Amino acid sequence: MEQRDMKTVFLLDRSAKFVENCNETFDVTIREGPKQKKLQFEKTIWTWCLEGIFEMHRILSDVYPRGTLQLRFALADFMGKMLDTQWTDGFLTREELGELIETVSRPSEANTDITPIGGLTMAIEALAVQSPEQRNYNYDVRYSANKRTAQNSEVIRVTRELRGLPPLPTVQNAGNLIMYTRLNTQEEMEQLQTEIVELVVSRNKIADAPSNKTFCPITSLRLFIVNYYATGDECTVKTHSLQAHPDLPLLKIWVISRKAADMCDAIHSLLVDAFDLGSTTVTKIPMKEDNRGSSNYDVELFHSGKVHAMLKENNLIDTVSKKGDSDKGVTYDTMRLTWTTAPKTKWSLFPYHGAAVPCTTAQAYSRPSACLTQFVRDGRCVMLDSEKTTELGMNMHEKLVSHLLIANRGRIFIQEIDFMQKKADRIAGKLKRPRVLHAPEDPINMNQLRHTYKQLELRFVAKNRMDDNLTEKETEKWTGLKNSDLKKRFQRISKNIPCFAADTFIFNEKVTPKLEPLISLITKTTLSENDVDKCKQCIVTLYQMKNERQYVISPESDIKISSVRNLKDPDEQLRVTFVELAKHIMKYVTFSEKHKEIYKTYMTTLNVDKLLEVDLDDDEAVDKMFVKFSFFGKSDTASKTDEDEDSSDDEDEEILKSPALKKLFGYVDARDERKYEELYGQGFKKKKPEVEEKPIVMAKEIKVDIFSNMCDMLEVKESKIRREFVGRETHGNIAPLYPQLAEKLERPASPAATERGTERVRNTAERGGSGTPPPGGRRNFQ
């Protein structure tokens, strides 16, 4: 639940019923000198009500230290009234709470005419006023709702419902109402609930009126009734969990009926249900006693309920408590976790953490609570074992740690451990997951890619040309070679490669062997005469196949995907083969003159130049006719020719040589007056920018608080001192030093021994022995 929905009004009743005693006596031990004395006293039900308010404030201020819980107080008197004026942004402090309670006088036995109706009216009106957070949340909702008419709103609602979209946000005004009662029968309780329903309905009608500008209709209200009765009285009021009222669904009622002496059980149950708290009991806490024995204690902690999310997911805690209708004790479940001493290991022992929230003890002044609090605040860490290793495994040796208790900035935090994630990683580490590779829907052109990668192997074939002492002509000749730049070579070889196997025919694994050695030999950087003859012989073979209309590959071949749609048509096979071979041979034309000779022979012999209508002197003519495939990068960079790059380089050089750009560079690079004089003449002087003089602002007087600085230094020094666990500290009188020596002095064996012993002690005291203080600083321990 959001904290804006936790705004609460607490109703106090000053009727005569709360003046009655609870019919129980309580013992208080006081000290009168060296003796202790026990006193017995009685408490009224009004006293128990006020103690319950302060107990509730203590727990909420510890659990939500920086929260925005809003709490206001209403009073049922002869005329109902509010003890405060408006909703605030933060939770009120203990001093502010005490000032509000002081304004309420103690009820008297004459207040028999006071009923809770007046206080309930003021409380419901206060809930109808929006808190600051609710006002900010509802502003956008109201603004958009004013633009829609009733008809348009219904159309929008139906449209969003048909499309499966969530409904539009509406104005929300939720809150809690807590009240004390002194009822004896269930009929009186039902009558009170009926009156509250009538008040809520009437106030919502006023809030929905067009002329209303003060109230906001209550959309959700939770009523918590704490009914007290004295010991020995008969009370038939039933305890039950939150239940919606049958006549008003927006109203949910929660009732607990307890003896006034069981105030803590009632208030703790109220806090868990009203403010989303959770309960954790730390069990088996080892503590030493005065008789040098050891005992185990339990300490209950309250905190936000979100740290129990994983325990609820694994069904270790019930989402709905089975004690909700119990007539004794508390009405909530507590998670019992065992104390475990933290090992001296790294914090990476638990890499997966959940929420970390502040917590507080259920009993503030008990000795086990004080020992646990001091132990954690001294910098220690406590691990909490859920003892569910048989069901969920272990994350430590024979333990399943689910939470940690740590201290930070003076507060104790409980942190959730994601033990299920740890278990999942451990199981996943043992299992070998199969490697699943999802193949693409269409087969990739792998054969041509392998063919291209083989050409890009780096081999040491000669000396590095960058280290040779070349002349200017040799350098120009080397840089002019179009294959000297590996980047250009890669772009030329790898451009226009089809991505999928359906876009090529000659690189099919069954077709490529039929066209060898032309496909492989043309990729060499240098060709011999024998290589040229083999390529021409392959071209002649293709010419004969064209004249005889032979198949490049048998039409019965098992080729499922290729650029040839009809394998039974020899003309289509030859036409696709000639065009793709022309594109392939064209990539290597610039390697040498022999490459270009093979290219021209192929184009003229098979009449491919006439088929494609291209110029043989244009090395890029064939490539420009087809769609560019950007397999290895952007198509625009791959489609650039070497001549275009050379021309662009020449244009850049001409631009750099322009006098206007030279003047601009000289102006930018100038750093002193000499460069300005070289550019603009001897008489030029650089103008200095005028700087406005600002008045000198004197520093303020510095005040040093020496006392506060000394206090801070002492606090830092004491915080570094490591204290022993409070439960292990021994209690009792100061231990006497040298008891054997004192007995010998009091009861000597003989007069001579007494004189020798006295003289030995006197000499030792005068010179100061080992471990003995000097005479001036010695203390008497008798």
Secondary structure, DSSP 8 states (H G I E B T S, - for coil): --GGGG-EEEEEE-SGGGGSEEEEEEEEEEEETTEEEEEEEEEEHHHHHHHHHHHHHHHHHHHSTT----EEEEEESSS-EESSSS--SS---HHHHHHHHHTS----TT-TT--THHHHHHHHHHHTS--HHHHHHHHHHHHHHHTS-HHHHHHHHHHHHHTT---------EEEEEEEE---SHHHHHHHHHHHHHHHHHHHHHHHSTT--S----SEEEEEEEEEE-TT-------EEEEE-SS-TTEEEEEEEEEGGGHHHHHHHHHHHHTTEEEEEEEEEEEE-TTS-EEEEEEEEEEEGGGGHHHHHTTSS-SS-TTTT-SSS-SS--EEEEEEE--S--GGGS--EEEEEEEEESSTT-HHHHHHHHHHHTT--EEEE---HHHH--SBTTB-EEEEEEEETTEEEEEEE-HHHHHHHHHHHHS---------SS-B-HHHHHHHHHHT-----S--TTTS---HHHHHHHHH-TTS-HHHHHHHHHTT--SBGGG-STTSTTTGGGGTTHHHHTT-SS--HHHHHHHHHHHHHHHHHHHHT--SS-TTS---S-S-S-TT-HHHHHHHHHHHHHHHHHTTGGG-HHHHHHHHHHHHHTTHHHHHT--TT-TTHHHHTS----SSS-HHHHT--HHHHHHHHHHHHHHHT-HHHHHHHHHHH--SHHHHHHHH-TT----------------------HHHHHHHHHHHHHHTS----GGGS--SS---S-HHHHHHHHS-SSHHHHHHHHHHHHHHHHH--TT---GGG-----
